[in-house]
Amino acid sequence: MGLGNLTQRQVTNLLVWADSQKQQAKNSVVRTTLTCGRPSESAEDEVKPGAYDNVRVYVKASGDADEIISTIRERLRTMNGTEVVYSSDEADLAVSLLGIKTKSTGGYENGVAFSVVVTRPCVWKMGTYTSRHDAFADQFVQVGSNNSEVAGSIVSSIDIHDLEDQRMANAATKKLLQNLKK
């Protein structure tokens, strides 16, 4: 092949050229990723294991849910291992509430009904294209005679069905980050 006849400089140039061809081939492949939970934290960021001690929850409301949203946030704040955040980009879970006041056929208000949807905020990247696609985690309807009663039921249901799964995922992520630091 004549490689033995090359000078040291020619061998170096050949190796640099081969490496650049390899890198160019890698870069030409479109990279696709789907990352769920805390979209504002990228894999390149220096994330400390302690950041996963708490499940971060974002709560938003519409309809007649304005009266209950602060109660739900307050109850989530008092739970061990849970932190309320004010942006879905910082959240592990996002809770969306749609509330209506129920009325009897005579027009008298007799209670409240809430549709609750729990999602995991996700970011989908393909090459330079980025899009948000939240992954469905849970959905239910809660009906009651007053906001306090319904808020307690909503938070209990979220705790049992969604927060516990996310706590386990956060514990696994924290363990992985600790092992990577070693």
JOGI-V832165 format. One record per pair of residues at least 24 apart in sequence whose ideal C-beta (glycine too) atoms are under 10 Angstrom apart, sorted by the first residue. I is the first residue (numbers start at 0). GAP is how many residues later the second one is. Records with the same first field share a line. If there is no record, write none. Layout:
I = GAP, GAP
This chain:
28 = 98
29 = 95, 96, 97, 98, 99
30 = 94, 95, 96, 97
31 = 92, 93, 94, 95, 97
32 = 90, 91, 92, 93, 97
33 = 88, 89, 90, 91, 92, 97, 99, 101
34 = 86, 87, 88, 89, 90
35 = 56, 83, 84, 85, 86, 87, 88, 97, 98, 99, 101, 133
36 = 53, 54, 55, 56, 83, 84, 85, 86, 98, 129, 132, 133, 136
37 = 47, 50, 51, 52, 53, 54, 82, 83, 85, 132, 135
38 = 48, 49, 50, 51, 52, 81, 82, 83, 84, 91, 93, 95
39 = 45, 47, 48, 49, 50, 51, 81, 83
40 = 48, 49
41 = 81, 83
46 = 126, 127, 130, 133
47 = 126, 129, 130, 133
48 = 124, 125, 126, 127, 128, 129, 130, 131, 132
49 = 124, 127, 128
50 = 119, 122, 123, 126
51 = 40, 114, 115, 117, 118, 119, 120, 121, 122, 123, 124, 125, 126
52 = 28, 30, 114, 117, 118, 121
53 = 25, 26, 27, 28, 29, 30, 31, 38, 112, 113, 116
54 = 24, 26, 27, 28, 36, 37, 38, 104, 107, 108, 109, 110, 111, 112, 114, 115
55 = 26, 27, 28, 29, 31, 32, 34, 35, 36, 37, 38, 65, 110, 114
56 = 25, 26, 27, 28, 33, 34, 35, 36, 37, 38, 61, 101, 105, 106, 109
57 = 26, 27, 28, 29, 30, 31, 32, 33, 34, 35, 36, 37, 38, 61, 63
58 = 25, 26, 27, 29, 32, 34, 35, 36, 37, 38, 57, 95, 99
59 = 26, 28, 34, 35, 36, 37, 38
60 = 34, 35, 36, 37, 38, 53, 55
61 = 34, 35, 36, 37, 53
62 = 34, 35, 36, 37, 38, 50, 51, 52
63 = 33, 34, 35, 36, 37, 38, 48, 49, 50, 83
64 = 31, 32, 33, 34, 35, 47, 49, 50, 51, 82
65 = 31, 33
66 = 32, 34, 45, 80, 84
67 = 29, 31, 44, 46, 74, 78, 79, 80, 82, 83, 86
68 = 26, 28, 30, 78, 82
69 = 81
70 = 76, 77, 79, 80, 81, 83, 84
71 = 25, 42, 44, 75, 78, 79, 80, 82, 83, 86
72 = 78, 82
73 = 77, 81
74 = 73, 76, 77, 79, 80, 81, 83, 84
75 = 78, 79, 82, 83, 87
77 = 77
78 = 76, 79, 80, 84
79 = 87
80 = 78, 82, 83, 85, 86, 89, 90
81 = 73, 76, 77, 81, 84, 85
86 = 34
87 = 31, 32, 33, 44, 46
88 = 32, 34, 43
89 = 31
90 = 28, 29, 30, 75
91 = 28, 29, 70, 71, 74, 75, 77, 78, 81
92 = 25, 26, 27, 28, 41, 44, 45, 65, 69, 70, 72, 73
93 = 24, 25, 26, 27, 40, 43
94 = 24, 42, 43, 59, 60, 63, 67
95 = 38, 43
96 = 45, 53, 54, 57
97 = 43
98 = 43, 48, 51
99 = 43
100 = 46
101 = 41, 42, 43
109 = 35
110 = 32, 33, 34, 35, 36, 38, 39
111 = 30, 31, 32, 33, 34, 35, 37, 38, 39
112 = 28, 29, 30, 31, 37
113 = 26, 27, 28, 29, 30, 33, 36, 37, 39, 40
114 = 24, 25, 26, 27
115 = 24, 25, 26, 34, 37, 38, 41, 42, 46
117 = 39, 40, 43, 44, 45, 48
118 = 43
119 = 42, 45, 46, 49
136 = 24, 25, 28, 29
137 = 24, 27
